Amino acid sequence: MQSRKSILIDANIILRYLLCDSKDLYYKAEKFFKEVEKGNIKAYIHHAVLAEVVYVLTKVYKIKRNEIADILIEFISHKGILVDNKEIIINSLRIYCNSNYDYVDCLLCAYSYAYTVYSFDKDINNYISKERLYSG
């Protein structure tokens, strides 16, 4: 029996696959993700890589926040895509969709459900305070 490999992927692999803006690179990425889908390999996405993907889609390609959130939630939910604390990441994308915060701030806000977050950032502290009011 062949063991499954887990491969750490870069933002460019994800971006070329999602954007289809370079045919050669898209086909390479598509081939890779087909192997992931088949279960032959697992693709690990680090939080920093996901943050870069969000940044590039927002700032370079001017894609709307709700579209980014929908696309990435669907993408990371696929079988074979590994992301640490996947539910927190999904929540961070939902926060991103419904706020004007930078993605990393949304990530910290999402982590505030599981951890105490200490920050001088007013947006983060306001979000955490509001969530405590609604959940308390």
Residue pairs with C-beta under 8 A, 6 or more apart in sequence:
4 39
4 40
4 41
4 42
5 40
5 41
5 42
6 41
6 42
6 43
6 44
6 82
7 41
7 42
7 43
7 44
8 44
8 46
9 32
9 43
9 44
9 45
9 49
10 49
11 49
11 50
11 52
11 53
11 56
12 25
13 29
13 32
14 29
14 45
14 49
14 53
14 75
15 53
15 56
15 57
16 22
16 25
16 26
16 28
16 29
17 26
17 29
17 30
17 32
17 33
18 53
18 57
18 71
18 75
19 26
19 61
20 26
32 41
32 43
33 43
35 41
36 42
36 43
36 78
36 79
36 80
36 81
37 78
37 79
37 80
39 79
39 80
41 80
42 80
42 81
42 82
43 80
43 81
43 82
44 82
44 83
45 76
45 81
45 82
45 83
46 84
47 83
47 84
47 89
47 107
50 72
50 76
50 83
50 89
51 103
51 104
51 107
53 72
54 68
54 72
54 93
54 96
54 103
55 103
57 63
57 68
58 65
58 68
58 103
65 96
65 97
66 97
68 93
68 96
68 97
69 93
69 94
69 96
69 97
70 97
72 93
73 90
73 93
73 94
75 81
76 83
76 86
76 89
76 90
77 86
77 90
83 89
85 111
85 114
88 107
88 110
88 111
88 113
88 114
89 107
89 110
91 110
91 113
92 103
92 106
92 107
92 109
92 110
92 111
93 106
95 101
95 106
95 109
95 110
95 127
96 103
96 106
99 106
99 123
99 127
101 109
101 123
101 124
101 127
105 121
105 123
105 124
105 127
108 117
108 119
108 121
108 124
109 117
109 124
109 127
109 128
109 131
111 117
112 124
112 127
112 128
112 131
113 131
117 124
117 128
119 125
